[in-house]
């Protein structure tokens, strides 16, 4: 495990933003800065942390961890499902084929959980027994496994707004996708999620839920873009004591940004109004958890690059 000294030293060397006009037109997301030119999308994975659809600050090494995990999963699944990856020239940079993103995020859920107001558990707790078109039985408890994984699509909100969970029927009614497009994407997501669950369980983890982004290549084929199965897009729990903790009514041990969400909820913040400043201790603990899940899932030691990221990225991209 990386020492606290290294994690604390990196607090002042996180990548919060980028300005690389030579790479093309810039599109800034909550975590990724994307540059598009000549059919190539250069994705710079910053150290920004987003939760409750709000950017909360930066976490040491987060961009490196996310990029390393996404690279691992994309390469491990390239024979199972298509993806956009062309090359990975820097610990925080991935270059992919430019695709036209589908206007819907695809969320796979295997457990009745969550802390946000839009989570499946929050809906269930309010007495709602249907989520994104899927009926839910009475008598379930928080963190209980669902009878089968559910695809719960989400609209893509503009900056500052919240994503909205919708059903297949609503997606079609809004004209966001055709039935054929939706069903093809849904089948791809189910296949990838099942594989992710299998590999994760072999490493002692439960892949609880995840969010996929899908795009259409210039040749018309659908493929996975951005990232897959990282702690930003996925929730992981330890498998060994999940059942005993569930039986006792205790929260599962998790390795994802749910730790930060819970910390903020304990401070009374649930996504509305200005977010509290993340304490350094919270940032370091979040980094430690990101590193743990990276090492567990990939089966490899995470080797951090402590160089100032902007300088390194420019050098590795020849800028």
Beta strands, then each sheet from edge to edge (+ up, - down):
strand 1: 25-28
strand 2: 32-37
strand 3: 40-45
strand 4: 48-51
strand 5: 54-58
strand 6: 85-90
strand 7: 93-97
strand 8: 100-101
strand 9: 104-112
strand 10: 130-131
strand 11: 134-135
strand 12: 144-151
strand 13: 154-155
strand 14: 205-216
strand 15: 222-225
strand 16: 234-238
sheet 1: 1+ 2- 3+ 7- 6+
sheet 2: 4+ 5-
sheet 3: 8+ 14- 9+ 12-
sheet 4: 8+ 14- 15+
sheet 5: 8+ 14- 16+
sheet 6: 8+ 14- 9+ 13-
sheet 7: 10+ 11-
end
